[in-house]
Amino acid sequence: MIKVNKKEVKEVFKKHDKDTGSAEFQISHLTDRINILTDHLRSNPGDNSSKHGMLKLVGKRSRLLNFLRQDNIDLYNNILTSLGIRK
């Protein structure tokens, strides 16, 4: 993902200009951070602290996805397909 694409994806899931707390925005933001850490860990496989941090982010994203699945299944499916998340 290039930086412009990240901003576009985040803008799609914002409910308003200053939205940073909605589950949709948080999931898209966490996905960007997870992708950055994944690339970092491919080139630095021994970086265990980054691996631990990435696993914490994956867990947080998983909890948010579970909440969204219970709350709005259509939006949940839309987010999974647009962000390319396996579930």
Distance bins in CASP14 RR format, pairs under 12 A and 6 or more apart:
PFRMAT RR
TARGET T0000
AUTHOR 0000-0000-0000
RMODE 2
METHOD distances of the structure
MODEL  1
1 7 0 0 0 0 0 1 0 0 0 0 0
1 8 0 0 0 0 1 0 0 0 0 0 0
1 9 1 0 0 1 0 0 0 0 0 0 0
1 10 0 0 0 0 0 1 0 0 0 0 0
1 28 0 0 0 0 0 1 0 0 0 0 0
1 31 0 0 0 0 1 0 0 0 0 0 0
1 32 1 0 0 1 0 0 0 0 0 0 0
1 33 0 0 0 0 0 1 0 0 0 0 0
1 34 0 0 0 0 0 1 0 0 0 0 0
1 35 1 0 0 1 0 0 0 0 0 0 0
1 36 0 0 0 0 1 0 0 0 0 0 0
1 38 0 0 0 0 0 1 0 0 0 0 0
1 39 0 0 0 0 1 0 0 0 0 0 0
1 82 0 0 0 0 0 1 0 0 0 0 0
1 83 0 0 0 0 1 0 0 0 0 0 0
1 84 0 0 0 0 0 1 0 0 0 0 0
2 8 0 0 0 0 1 0 0 0 0 0 0
2 9 0 0 0 0 0 1 0 0 0 0 0
2 32 0 0 0 0 0 1 0 0 0 0 0
2 35 0 0 0 0 0 1 0 0 0 0 0
3 9 0 0 0 0 0 1 0 0 0 0 0
3 10 0 0 0 0 0 1 0 0 0 0 0
3 32 0 0 0 0 1 0 0 0 0 0 0
3 35 0 0 0 0 0 1 0 0 0 0 0
3 36 0 0 0 0 0 1 0 0 0 0 0
4 10 0 0 0 0 0 1 0 0 0 0 0
4 11 0 0 0 0 0 1 0 0 0 0 0
5 11 0 0 0 0 0 1 0 0 0 0 0
5 12 0 0 0 0 0 1 0 0 0 0 0
5 28 0 0 0 0 0 1 0 0 0 0 0
5 31 0 0 0 0 0 1 0 0 0 0 0
5 32 0 0 0 0 1 0 0 0 0 0 0
5 35 0 0 0 0 0 1 0 0 0 0 0
5 82 0 0 0 0 0 1 0 0 0 0 0
5 83 0 0 0 0 0 1 0 0 0 0 0
6 12 0 0 0 0 0 1 0 0 0 0 0
6 13 0 0 0 0 0 1 0 0 0 0 0
6 28 0 0 0 0 1 0 0 0 0 0 0
6 29 0 0 0 0 1 0 0 0 0 0 0
6 31 0 0 0 0 1 0 0 0 0 0 0
6 32 1 0 1 0 0 0 0 0 0 0 0
6 33 0 0 0 0 0 1 0 0 0 0 0
6 35 0 0 0 0 1 0 0 0 0 0 0
6 36 0 0 0 0 1 0 0 0 0 0 0
6 83 0 0 0 0 0 1 0 0 0 0 0
7 13 0 0 0 0 0 1 0 0 0 0 0
7 14 0 0 0 0 0 1 0 0 0 0 0
7 28 0 0 0 0 0 1 0 0 0 0 0
7 29 0 0 0 0 0 1 0 0 0 0 0
7 32 0 0 0 0 1 0 0 0 0 0 0
8 14 0 0 0 0 0 1 0 0 0 0 0
8 28 0 0 0 0 0 1 0 0 0 0 0
8 32 0 0 0 0 0 1 0 0 0 0 0
8 82 0 0 0 0 0 1 0 0 0 0 0
9 24 0 0 0 0 0 1 0 0 0 0 0
9 25 0 0 0 0 0 1 0 0 0 0 0
9 27 0 0 0 0 0 1 0 0 0 0 0
9 28 1 0 1 0 0 0 0 0 0 0 0
9 29 0 0 0 0 1 0 0 0 0 0 0
9 31 0 0 0 0 1 0 0 0 0 0 0
9 32 1 0 0 1 0 0 0 0 0 0 0
9 35 0 0 0 0 0 1 0 0 0 0 0
9 78 0 0 0 0 0 1 0 0 0 0 0
9 79 0 0 0 0 1 0 0 0 0 0 0
9 82 1 0 0 1 0 0 0 0 0 0 0
9 83 1 0 0 1 0 0 0 0 0 0 0
9 84 0 0 0 0 0 1 0 0 0 0 0
9 85 0 0 0 0 0 1 0 0 0 0 0
10 17 0 0 0 0 0 1 0 0 0 0 0
10 19 0 0 0 0 1 0 0 0 0 0 0
10 20 0 0 0 0 1 0 0 0 0 0 0
10 21 0 0 0 0 0 1 0 0 0 0 0
10 22 0 0 0 0 0 1 0 0 0 0 0
10 24 0 0 0 0 1 0 0 0 0 0 0
10 25 1 0 0 1 0 0 0 0 0 0 0
10 26 0 0 0 0 0 1 0 0 0 0 0
10 27 0 0 0 0 0 1 0 0 0 0 0
10 28 1 0 1 0 0 0 0 0 0 0 0
10 29 1 0 0 1 0 0 0 0 0 0 0
10 30 0 0 0 0 0 1 0 0 0 0 0
10 31 0 0 0 0 1 0 0 0 0 0 0
10 32 1 0 0 1 0 0 0 0 0 0 0
10 33 0 0 0 0 0 1 0 0 0 0 0
10 79 0 0 0 0 0 1 0 0 0 0 0
10 82 0 0 0 0 0 1 0 0 0 0 0
10 83 0 0 0 0 0 1 0 0 0 0 0
11 17 0 0 0 0 1 0 0 0 0 0 0
11 19 0 0 0 0 1 0 0 0 0 0 0
11 24 0 0 0 0 0 1 0 0 0 0 0
11 25 0 0 0 0 1 0 0 0 0 0 0
11 28 0 0 0 0 1 0 0 0 0 0 0
11 29 0 0 0 0 0 1 0 0 0 0 0
12 19 0 0 0 0 0 1 0 0 0 0 0
12 22 0 0 0 0 0 1 0 0 0 0 0
12 24 0 0 0 0 1 0 0 0 0 0 0
12 25 0 0 0 0 1 0 0 0 0 0 0
12 27 0 0 0 0 0 1 0 0 0 0 0
12 28 1 0 0 1 0 0 0 0 0 0 0
12 75 0 0 0 0 0 1 0 0 0 0 0
12 78 0 0 0 0 1 0 0 0 0 0 0
12 79 0 0 0 0 1 0 0 0 0 0 0
12 82 1 0 0 1 0 0 0 0 0 0 0
12 83 0 0 0 0 1 0 0 0 0 0 0
13 19 0 0 0 0 1 0 0 0 0 0 0
13 20 0 0 0 0 0 1 0 0 0 0 0
13 21 0 0 0 0 0 1 0 0 0 0 0
13 22 1 0 0 1 0 0 0 0 0 0 0
13 23 0 0 0 0 1 0 0 0 0 0 0
13 24 1 1 0 0 0 0 0 0 0 0 0
13 25 1 0 1 0 0 0 0 0 0 0 0
13 26 0 0 0 0 1 0 0 0 0 0 0
13 27 1 0 0 1 0 0 0 0 0 0 0
13 28 1 0 1 0 0 0 0 0 0 0 0
13 29 0 0 0 0 1 0 0 0 0 0 0
13 30 0 0 0 0 0 1 0 0 0 0 0
13 31 0 0 0 0 0 1 0 0 0 0 0
13 32 0 0 0 0 0 1 0 0 0 0 0
13 64 0 0 0 0 0 1 0 0 0 0 0
13 68 0 0 0 0 0 1 0 0 0 0 0
13 75 0 0 0 0 1 0 0 0 0 0 0
13 78 0 0 0 0 1 0 0 0 0 0 0
13 79 1 0 0 1 0 0 0 0 0 0 0
13 82 0 0 0 0 1 0 0 0 0 0 0
13 83 0 0 0 0 1 0 0 0 0 0 0
14 20 0 0 0 0 1 0 0 0 0 0 0
14 21 0 0 0 0 1 0 0 0 0 0 0
14 22 1 0 0 1 0 0 0 0 0 0 0
14 23 0 0 0 0 0 1 0 0 0 0 0
14 24 1 0 0 1 0 0 0 0 0 0 0
14 25 1 0 1 0 0 0 0 0 0 0 0
14 26 0 0 0 0 0 1 0 0 0 0 0
14 28 0 0 0 0 1 0 0 0 0 0 0
14 29 0 0 0 0 0 1 0 0 0 0 0
15 21 0 0 0 0 1 0 0 0 0 0 0
15 22 1 0 1 0 0 0 0 0 0 0 0
15 23 0 0 0 0 0 1 0 0 0 0 0
15 24 1 0 0 1 0 0 0 0 0 0 0
15 25 1 0 0 1 0 0 0 0 0 0 0
15 26 0 0 0 0 0 1 0 0 0 0 0
15 75 0 0 0 0 0 1 0 0 0 0 0
16 22 0 0 0 0 1 0 0 0 0 0 0
16 25 0 0 0 0 0 1 0 0 0 0 0
17 25 0 0 0 0 0 1 0 0 0 0 0
18 25 0 0 0 0 0 1 0 0 0 0 0
19 25 1 0 1 0 0 0 0 0 0 0 0
19 26 0 0 0 0 1 0 0 0 0 0 0
19 28 0 0 0 0 0 1 0 0 0 0 0
19 29 0 0 0 0 0 1 0 0 0 0 0
20 26 1 0 0 1 0 0 0 0 0 0 0
20 28 0 0 0 0 0 1 0 0 0 0 0
20 29 0 0 0 0 1 0 0 0 0 0 0
21 27 0 0 0 0 0 1 0 0 0 0 0
21 28 0 0 0 0 0 1 0 0 0 0 0
21 29 0 0 0 0 1 0 0 0 0 0 0
21 30 0 0 0 0 0 1 0 0 0 0 0
21 64 0 0 0 0 0 1 0 0 0 0 0
22 28 0 0 0 0 1 0 0 0 0 0 0
22 29 0 0 0 0 0 1 0 0 0 0 0
22 64 0 0 0 0 1 0 0 0 0 0 0
22 67 0 0 0 0 0 1 0 0 0 0 0
22 68 0 0 0 0 1 0 0 0 0 0 0
22 71 0 0 0 0 0 1 0 0 0 0 0
22 72 0 0 0 0 0 1 0 0 0 0 0
22 75 0 0 0 0 0 1 0 0 0 0 0
22 79 0 0 0 0 0 1 0 0 0 0 0
23 29 0 0 0 0 0 1 0 0 0 0 0
23 30 0 0 0 0 0 1 0 0 0 0 0
23 60 0 0 0 0 0 1 0 0 0 0 0
23 61 0 0 0 0 0 1 0 0 0 0 0
23 63 0 0 0 0 1 0 0 0 0 0 0
23 64 1 0 1 0 0 0 0 0 0 0 0
23 65 0 0 0 0 1 0 0 0 0 0 0
23 66 0 0 0 0 0 1 0 0 0 0 0
23 67 1 0 1 0 0 0 0 0 0 0 0
23 68 1 0 1 0 0 0 0 0 0 0 0
23 69 0 0 0 0 0 1 0 0 0 0 0
23 70 0 0 0 0 0 1 0 0 0 0 0
23 71 1 0 0 1 0 0 0 0 0 0 0
23 72 0 0 0 0 1 0 0 0 0 0 0
23 75 0 0 0 0 1 0 0 0 0 0 0
23 76 0 0 0 0 1 0 0 0 0 0 0
23 79 0 0 0 0 1 0 0 0 0 0 0
24 30 0 0 0 0 0 1 0 0 0 0 0
24 31 0 0 0 0 0 1 0 0 0 0 0
24 61 0 0 0 0 0 1 0 0 0 0 0
24 64 0 0 0 0 1 0 0 0 0 0 0
24 65 0 0 0 0 0 1 0 0 0 0 0
24 67 0 0 0 0 0 1 0 0 0 0 0
24 68 1 0 0 1 0 0 0 0 0 0 0
24 71 0 0 0 0 0 1 0 0 0 0 0
24 72 0 0 0 0 1 0 0 0 0 0 0
24 74 0 0 0 0 0 1 0 0 0 0 0
24 75 1 0 0 1 0 0 0 0 0 0 0
24 76 0 0 0 0 1 0 0 0 0 0 0
24 78 0 0 0 0 1 0 0 0 0 0 0
24 79 1 0 0 1 0 0 0 0 0 0 0
24 80 0 0 0 0 0 1 0 0 0 0 0
24 82 0 0 0 0 0 1 0 0 0 0 0
24 83 0 0 0 0 1 0 0 0 0 0 0
25 31 0 0 0 0 0 1 0 0 0 0 0
25 32 0 0 0 0 0 1 0 0 0 0 0
25 64 0 0 0 0 1 0 0 0 0 0 0
25 68 0 0 0 0 0 1 0 0 0 0 0
25 75 0 0 0 0 0 1 0 0 0 0 0
25 79 0 0 0 0 0 1 0 0 0 0 0
25 83 0 0 0 0 0 1 0 0 0 0 0
26 32 0 0 0 0 0 1 0 0 0 0 0
26 33 0 0 0 0 0 1 0 0 0 0 0
26 57 0 0 0 0 0 1 0 0 0 0 0
26 60 0 0 0 0 1 0 0 0 0 0 0
26 61 1 0 0 1 0 0 0 0 0 0 0
26 63 0 0 0 0 0 1 0 0 0 0 0
26 64 1 0 1 0 0 0 0 0 0 0 0
26 65 0 0 0 0 0 1 0 0 0 0 0
26 67 0 0 0 0 1 0 0 0 0 0 0
26 68 0 0 0 0 1 0 0 0 0 0 0
26 79 0 0 0 0 0 1 0 0 0 0 0
26 83 0 0 0 0 0 1 0 0 0 0 0
27 33 0 0 0 0 0 1 0 0 0 0 0
27 34 0 0 0 0 0 1 0 0 0 0 0
27 57 0 0 0 0 0 1 0 0 0 0 0
27 58 0 0 0 0 0 1 0 0 0 0 0
27 59 0 0 0 0 0 1 0 0 0 0 0
27 60 0 0 0 0 1 0 0 0 0 0 0
27 61 1 0 1 0 0 0 0 0 0 0 0
27 62 0 0 0 0 1 0 0 0 0 0 0
27 63 0 0 0 0 0 1 0 0 0 0 0
27 64 1 0 1 0 0 0 0 0 0 0 0
27 65 1 0 0 1 0 0 0 0 0 0 0
27 66 0 0 0 0 0 1 0 0 0 0 0
27 67 0 0 0 0 1 0 0 0 0 0 0
27 68 1 0 0 1 0 0 0 0 0 0 0
27 69 0 0 0 0 0 1 0 0 0 0 0
27 75 0 0 0 0 1 0 0 0 0 0 0
27 76 0 0 0 0 1 0 0 0 0 0 0
27 78 0 0 0 0 0 1 0 0 0 0 0
27 79 1 0 1 0 0 0 0 0 0 0 0
27 80 0 0 0 0 1 0 0 0 0 0 0
27 82 0 0 0 0 0 1 0 0 0 0 0
27 83 1 0 0 1 0 0 0 0 0 0 0
27 84 0 0 0 0 0 1 0 0 0 0 0
27 85 0 0 0 0 1 0 0 0 0 0 0
27 87 0 0 0 0 0 1 0 0 0 0 0
28 34 0 0 0 0 0 1 0 0 0 0 0
28 35 0 0 0 0 0 1 0 0 0 0 0
28 61 0 0 0 0 1 0 0 0 0 0 0
28 64 0 0 0 0 0 1 0 0 0 0 0
28 65 0 0 0 0 0 1 0 0 0 0 0
28 68 0 0 0 0 0 1 0 0 0 0 0
28 75 0 0 0 0 0 1 0 0 0 0 0
28 78 0 0 0 0 0 1 0 0 0 0 0
28 79 1 0 0 1 0 0 0 0 0 0 0
28 80 0 0 0 0 0 1 0 0 0 0 0
28 82 0 0 0 0 1 0 0 0 0 0 0
28 83 1 0 0 1 0 0 0 0 0 0 0
28 84 0 0 0 0 0 1 0 0 0 0 0
28 85 0 0 0 0 1 0 0 0 0 0 0
29 35 0 0 0 0 0 1 0 0 0 0 0
29 36 0 0 0 0 0 1 0 0 0 0 0
29 57 0 0 0 0 1 0 0 0 0 0 0
29 60 0 0 0 0 0 1 0 0 0 0 0
29 61 0 0 0 0 1 0 0 0 0 0 0
29 64 0 0 0 0 0 1 0 0 0 0 0
29 79 0 0 0 0 0 1 0 0 0 0 0
29 83 0 0 0 0 0 1 0 0 0 0 0
30 36 0 0 0 0 0 1 0 0 0 0 0
30 37 0 0 0 0 0 1 0 0 0 0 0
30 53 0 0 0 0 0 1 0 0 0 0 0
30 54 0 0 0 0 0 1 0 0 0 0 0
30 56 0 0 0 0 0 1 0 0 0 0 0
30 57 1 0 1 0 0 0 0 0 0 0 0
30 58 0 0 0 0 1 0 0 0 0 0 0
30 59 0 0 0 0 1 0 0 0 0 0 0
30 60 1 0 0 1 0 0 0 0 0 0 0
30 61 1 0 1 0 0 0 0 0 0 0 0
30 62 0 0 0 0 1 0 0 0 0 0 0
30 63 0 0 0 0 0 1 0 0 0 0 0
30 64 1 0 0 1 0 0 0 0 0 0 0
30 65 0 0 0 0 1 0 0 0 0 0 0
30 79 0 0 0 0 0 1 0 0 0 0 0
30 83 0 0 0 0 1 0 0 0 0 0 0
30 85 0 0 0 0 0 1 0 0 0 0 0
31 37 0 0 0 0 0 1 0 0 0 0 0
31 38 0 0 0 0 0 1 0 0 0 0 0
31 54 0 0 0 0 0 1 0 0 0 0 0
31 57 0 0 0 0 1 0 0 0 0 0 0
31 58 0 0 0 0 1 0 0 0 0 0 0
31 60 0 0 0 0 0 1 0 0 0 0 0
31 61 1 0 0 1 0 0 0 0 0 0 0
31 62 0 0 0 0 0 1 0 0 0 0 0
31 64 0 0 0 0 0 1 0 0 0 0 0
31 65 0 0 0 0 0 1 0 0 0 0 0
31 79 0 0 0 0 1 0 0 0 0 0 0
31 80 0 0 0 0 0 1 0 0 0 0 0
31 82 0 0 0 0 1 0 0 0 0 0 0
31 83 1 0 1 0 0 0 0 0 0 0 0
31 84 0 0 0 0 1 0 0 0 0 0 0
31 85 1 0 0 1 0 0 0 0 0 0 0
31 86 0 0 0 0 0 1 0 0 0 0 0
32 38 0 0 0 0 0 1 0 0 0 0 0
32 39 0 0 0 0 0 1 0 0 0 0 0
32 57 0 0 0 0 0 1 0 0 0 0 0
32 61 0 0 0 0 0 1 0 0 0 0 0
32 83 0 0 0 0 1 0 0 0 0 0 0
32 85 0 0 0 0 0 1 0 0 0 0 0
33 39 0 0 0 0 0 1 0 0 0 0 0
33 40 0 0 0 0 0 1 0 0 0 0 0
33 50 0 0 0 0 0 1 0 0 0 0 0
33 53 0 0 0 0 1 0 0 0 0 0 0
33 54 0 0 0 0 1 0 0 0 0 0 0
33 56 0 0 0 0 0 1 0 0 0 0 0
33 57 1 0 1 0 0 0 0 0 0 0 0
33 58 0 0 0 0 0 1 0 0 0 0 0
33 60 0 0 0 0 1 0 0 0 0 0 0
33 61 0 0 0 0 1 0 0 0 0 0 0
34 40 0 0 0 0 0 1 0 0 0 0 0
34 41 0 0 0 0 0 1 0 0 0 0 0
34 50 0 0 0 0 0 1 0 0 0 0 0
34 51 0 0 0 0 0 1 0 0 0 0 0
34 53 0 0 0 0 1 0 0 0 0 0 0
34 54 1 0 0 1 0 0 0 0 0 0 0
34 55 0 0 0 0 1 0 0 0 0 0 0
34 56 0 0 0 0 0 1 0 0 0 0 0
34 57 1 0 1 0 0 0 0 0 0 0 0
34 58 1 0 0 1 0 0 0 0 0 0 0
34 59 0 0 0 0 1 0 0 0 0 0 0
34 60 0 0 0 0 1 0 0 0 0 0 0
34 61 1 0 0 1 0 0 0 0 0 0 0
34 62 0 0 0 0 0 1 0 0 0 0 0
34 83 0 0 0 0 0 1 0 0 0 0 0
34 84 0 0 0 0 0 1 0 0 0 0 0
34 85 0 0 0 0 1 0 0 0 0 0 0
35 41 0 0 0 0 0 1 0 0 0 0 0
35 42 0 0 0 0 0 1 0 0 0 0 0
35 54 0 0 0 0 1 0 0 0 0 0 0
35 57 0 0 0 0 0 1 0 0 0 0 0
35 58 0 0 0 0 0 1 0 0 0 0 0
35 61 0 0 0 0 0 1 0 0 0 0 0
35 83 0 0 0 0 1 0 0 0 0 0 0
35 84 0 0 0 0 0 1 0 0 0 0 0
35 85 0 0 0 0 0 1 0 0 0 0 0
36 42 0 0 0 0 0 1 0 0 0 0 0
36 43 0 0 0 0 0 1 0 0 0 0 0
36 50 0 0 0 0 1 0 0 0 0 0 0
36 53 0 0 0 0 0 1 0 0 0 0 0
36 54 0 0 0 0 1 0 0 0 0 0 0
36 57 0 0 0 0 0 1 0 0 0 0 0
37 43 0 0 0 0 0 1 0 0 0 0 0
37 44 0 0 0 0 0 1 0 0 0 0 0
37 47 0 0 0 0 1 0 0 0 0 0 0
37 49 0 0 0 0 0 1 0 0 0 0 0
37 50 1 0 1 0 0 0 0 0 0 0 0
37 51 0 0 0 0 1 0 0 0 0 0 0
37 52 0 0 0 0 0 1 0 0 0 0 0
37 53 1 0 0 1 0 0 0 0 0 0 0
37 54 1 0 1 0 0 0 0 0 0 0 0
37 55 0 0 0 0 1 0 0 0 0 0 0
37 56 0 0 0 0 0 1 0 0 0 0 0
37 57 1 0 0 1 0 0 0 0 0 0 0
37 58 0 0 0 0 1 0 0 0 0 0 0
37 61 0 0 0 0 0 1 0 0 0 0 0
38 44 0 0 0 0 0 1 0 0 0 0 0
38 45 0 0 0 0 0 1 0 0 0 0 0
38 47 0 0 0 0 0 1 0 0 0 0 0
38 50 0 0 0 0 1 0 0 0 0 0 0
38 51 0 0 0 0 1 0 0 0 0 0 0
38 53 0 0 0 0 0 1 0 0 0 0 0
38 54 1 0 0 1 0 0 0 0 0 0 0
38 55 0 0 0 0 0 1 0 0 0 0 0
38 57 0 0 0 0 0 1 0 0 0 0 0
38 58 0 0 0 0 1 0 0 0 0 0 0
39 47 0 0 0 0 0 1 0 0 0 0 0
39 50 0 0 0 0 0 1 0 0 0 0 0
39 54 0 0 0 0 0 1 0 0 0 0 0
40 46 0 0 0 0 0 1 0 0 0 0 0
40 47 1 0 0 1 0 0 0 0 0 0 0
40 49 0 0 0 0 0 1 0 0 0 0 0
40 50 1 0 1 0 0 0 0 0 0 0 0
40 51 0 0 0 0 1 0 0 0 0 0 0
40 53 0 0 0 0 0 1 0 0 0 0 0
40 54 0 0 0 0 1 0 0 0 0 0 0
41 47 1 0 0 1 0 0 0 0 0 0 0
41 48 0 0 0 0 1 0 0 0 0 0 0
41 49 0 0 0 0 0 1 0 0 0 0 0
41 50 1 0 0 1 0 0 0 0 0 0 0
41 51 1 0 1 0 0 0 0 0 0 0 0
41 52 0 0 0 0 0 1 0 0 0 0 0
41 53 0 0 0 0 0 1 0 0 0 0 0
41 54 1 0 0 1 0 0 0 0 0 0 0
41 55 0 0 0 0 0 1 0 0 0 0 0
41 58 0 0 0 0 0 1 0 0 0 0 0
42 50 0 0 0 0 0 1 0 0 0 0 0
42 51 0 0 0 0 0 1 0 0 0 0 0
42 54 0 0 0 0 0 1 0 0 0 0 0
43 50 0 0 0 0 0 1 0 0 0 0 0
44 50 1 0 0 1 0 0 0 0 0 0 0
44 51 0 0 0 0 1 0 0 0 0 0 0
44 54 0 0 0 0 0 1 0 0 0 0 0
45 51 0 0 0 0 1 0 0 0 0 0 0
46 52 0 0 0 0 0 1 0 0 0 0 0
47 53 0 0 0 0 0 1 0 0 0 0 0
47 54 0 0 0 0 1 0 0 0 0 0 0
48 54 0 0 0 0 0 1 0 0 0 0 0
48 55 0 0 0 0 0 1 0 0 0 0 0
49 55 0 0 0 0 0 1 0 0 0 0 0
49 56 0 0 0 0 0 1 0 0 0 0 0
50 56 0 0 0 0 0 1 0 0 0 0 0
50 57 0 0 0 0 0 1 0 0 0 0 0
51 57 0 0 0 0 0 1 0 0 0 0 0
51 58 0 0 0 0 0 1 0 0 0 0 0
52 58 0 0 0 0 0 1 0 0 0 0 0
52 59 0 0 0 0 0 1 0 0 0 0 0
53 59 0 0 0 0 1 0 0 0 0 0 0
53 60 0 0 0 0 1 0 0 0 0 0 0
54 60 0 0 0 0 0 1 0 0 0 0 0
54 61 0 0 0 0 0 1 0 0 0 0 0
55 61 0 0 0 0 0 1 0 0 0 0 0
55 62 0 0 0 0 0 1 0 0 0 0 0
56 62 0 0 0 0 0 1 0 0 0 0 0
56 63 0 0 0 0 0 1 0 0 0 0 0
57 63 0 0 0 0 0 1 0 0 0 0 0
57 64 0 0 0 0 0 1 0 0 0 0 0
58 64 0 0 0 0 0 1 0 0 0 0 0
58 65 0 0 0 0 0 1 0 0 0 0 0
58 85 0 0 0 0 0 1 0 0 0 0 0
58 86 0 0 0 0 0 1 0 0 0 0 0
58 87 0 0 0 0 0 1 0 0 0 0 0
59 65 0 0 0 0 1 0 0 0 0 0 0
59 66 0 0 0 0 1 0 0 0 0 0 0
60 66 0 0 0 0 0 1 0 0 0 0 0
60 67 0 0 0 0 0 1 0 0 0 0 0
61 67 0 0 0 0 0 1 0 0 0 0 0
61 68 0 0 0 0 0 1 0 0 0 0 0
61 79 0 0 0 0 0 1 0 0 0 0 0
61 80 0 0 0 0 0 1 0 0 0 0 0
61 83 0 0 0 0 1 0 0 0 0 0 0
61 85 1 0 0 1 0 0 0 0 0 0 0
61 86 0 0 0 0 0 1 0 0 0 0 0
61 87 0 0 0 0 0 1 0 0 0 0 0
62 68 0 0 0 0 0 1 0 0 0 0 0
62 69 0 0 0 0 0 1 0 0 0 0 0
62 85 0 0 0 0 1 0 0 0 0 0 0
62 86 0 0 0 0 0 1 0 0 0 0 0
62 87 0 0 0 0 1 0 0 0 0 0 0
63 69 0 0 0 0 0 1 0 0 0 0 0
63 70 0 0 0 0 0 1 0 0 0 0 0
64 70 0 0 0 0 0 1 0 0 0 0 0
64 71 0 0 0 0 0 1 0 0 0 0 0
64 75 0 0 0 0 0 1 0 0 0 0 0
64 76 0 0 0 0 0 1 0 0 0 0 0
64 79 0 0 0 0 1 0 0 0 0 0 0
64 83 0 0 0 0 0 1 0 0 0 0 0
64 85 0 0 0 0 0 1 0 0 0 0 0
64 87 0 0 0 0 0 1 0 0 0 0 0
65 71 0 0 0 0 0 1 0 0 0 0 0
65 72 0 0 0 0 0 1 0 0 0 0 0
65 73 0 0 0 0 0 1 0 0 0 0 0
65 75 0 0 0 0 0 1 0 0 0 0 0
65 76 1 0 0 1 0 0 0 0 0 0 0
65 77 0 0 0 0 0 1 0 0 0 0 0
65 79 1 0 0 1 0 0 0 0 0 0 0
65 80 1 0 0 1 0 0 0 0 0 0 0
65 83 0 0 0 0 0 1 0 0 0 0 0
65 84 0 0 0 0 0 1 0 0 0 0 0
65 85 1 0 0 1 0 0 0 0 0 0 0
65 86 0 0 0 0 0 1 0 0 0 0 0
65 87 1 0 0 1 0 0 0 0 0 0 0
66 73 0 0 0 0 0 1 0 0 0 0 0
66 76 0 0 0 0 1 0 0 0 0 0 0
66 87 0 0 0 0 1 0 0 0 0 0 0
67 73 0 0 0 0 0 1 0 0 0 0 0
67 75 0 0 0 0 0 1 0 0 0 0 0
67 76 0 0 0 0 1 0 0 0 0 0 0
67 79 0 0 0 0 0 1 0 0 0 0 0
68 74 0 0 0 0 0 1 0 0 0 0 0
68 75 1 0 0 1 0 0 0 0 0 0 0
68 76 1 0 1 0 0 0 0 0 0 0 0
68 77 0 0 0 0 1 0 0 0 0 0 0
68 78 0 0 0 0 1 0 0 0 0 0 0
68 79 1 0 0 1 0 0 0 0 0 0 0
68 80 0 0 0 0 1 0 0 0 0 0 0
68 83 0 0 0 0 0 1 0 0 0 0 0
68 85 0 0 0 0 0 1 0 0 0 0 0
68 87 0 0 0 0 0 1 0 0 0 0 0
69 75 0 0 0 0 1 0 0 0 0 0 0
69 76 1 0 1 0 0 0 0 0 0 0 0
69 77 0 0 0 0 1 0 0 0 0 0 0
69 78 0 0 0 0 0 1 0 0 0 0 0
69 79 0 0 0 0 1 0 0 0 0 0 0
69 80 0 0 0 0 1 0 0 0 0 0 0
69 85 0 0 0 0 0 1 0 0 0 0 0
69 87 0 0 0 0 1 0 0 0 0 0 0
70 76 0 0 0 0 1 0 0 0 0 0 0
71 79 0 0 0 0 0 1 0 0 0 0 0
72 78 0 0 0 0 1 0 0 0 0 0 0
72 79 0 0 0 0 1 0 0 0 0 0 0
73 79 0 0 0 0 0 1 0 0 0 0 0
73 80 0 0 0 0 0 1 0 0 0 0 0
74 80 0 0 0 0 0 1 0 0 0 0 0
74 81 0 0 0 0 0 1 0 0 0 0 0
75 81 0 0 0 0 0 1 0 0 0 0 0
75 82 0 0 0 0 0 1 0 0 0 0 0
75 83 0 0 0 0 0 1 0 0 0 0 0
76 82 0 0 0 0 0 1 0 0 0 0 0
76 83 0 0 0 0 0 1 0 0 0 0 0
76 85 0 0 0 0 0 1 0 0 0 0 0
76 87 0 0 0 0 1 0 0 0 0 0 0
77 83 0 0 0 0 0 1 0 0 0 0 0
77 84 0 0 0 0 0 1 0 0 0 0 0
77 85 0 0 0 0 0 1 0 0 0 0 0
77 87 0 0 0 0 1 0 0 0 0 0 0
78 84 0 0 0 0 0 1 0 0 0 0 0
78 85 0 0 0 0 0 1 0 0 0 0 0
79 85 1 0 0 1 0 0 0 0 0 0 0
79 87 0 0 0 0 1 0 0 0 0 0 0
80 86 0 0 0 0 1 0 0 0 0 0 0
80 87 1 0 1 0 0 0 0 0 0 0 0
81 87 0 0 0 0 0 1 0 0 0 0 0
END
